[in-house]
């Protein structure tokens, strides 16, 4: 399950603080300042969850464990990732420079 929360920092902080909201991990890709705030908020809230932060990185890509189920789907996915990385000799401003693949 992938859940994205849109809003300002207070929306995210309230979600972390709310004991009724169940989650196992917080994954954030963005600025160092915001990443530090997220880590601090998780600690203050006493949540025992994983926190994965990609702070200040350039164009990371995350592949979830259920991204592809067949060999054909994996081949298509890998082709798309290679294209996103090396298209135009990696001279695109959004060229993938980091790849994270879920071990599931």
N, C-alpha and C positions, 0 to 999 in steps of 0.2 A: 504494500500500500504506500502510495506517495501522497502526502498531504502538503500542499503549499498554502502558506498563510500570507495574504497580501495586506499591507497596511504599514503604518509607521512603527517606530520602535516600541511604542507603548502597547500596540496590539500584540506584538511578539512577546513582550515582557509579561503581559497579563496572561497569555496562553501558558507560559512557563509556570507562572505563580499559581494558576488555577489547578487545585488538586483533583478536580473532576475530569480534567483533560488527560487522557492516558496516551503516553508515547514512550518509546524505548530509546529514541535517538533524536538528536537535533543535528541537522546537517546545514551548514551555512557556507555560502560562497559569496564573498564580498570584501568590504574594507576591514582593515585591522581594527579600527576604532569600534565598529559594530560587532565584530567577532569577540573582542574583549568584553564588551557589554553583555553579550549573550552568555559567555562563559561565567561571568560574575553573577548574572541573574540565575542561572541554573544552580550555582553554588549556594547563593542566598536562599533559594527556594527549597534547598535540601533534596533536590531530585537526584536520584541515583540512576542516571541514564548516560549513554555514550554521547559525547559531543565531538563532532567532526567539523573542523573549521579549515577552510581554504581561504586564507586572508591575503589579499594583495596579489593573488595569482593571476595569470593571464589565460583566460579562456579554458578553464577546465571542463571536462566532459565526464559525466557519471553514467555508467551502464548498470542498471538494476539487474538483480538475479533472474528476473522473469522477462527480460527484454526480448529474448528469442527462445523458441521451443524446438525448432527443427533445424537441421543442418542448413537448409535453404535460407531460413530466417537469419541464422548466424552469418552465413556468407554475405547476405545483403547488408546486414548491420556492419560487418567488418569493412565492406566496400565503402559504405557511407562514412565511416570513421576515418578511413585512409584518405578519402576525398576531402573531408573537412580539415584534415591535418596538412596534407601536402598539395592541395589544389593551388595553382598559381605560385608554385615554389615557396609556399608558406608566407607569401607576401600580403595575405589578407589580414585585416585588423582583427578578424574573428577566427583565425586559424587555431585549431585545438593544439594546446601545448602540454596539457596534462590529461591523462586518461585514468579514471578510477573505475574498476570493475568489481562488482559485488561477488564475493566468493561463493554465494549460493548458486 
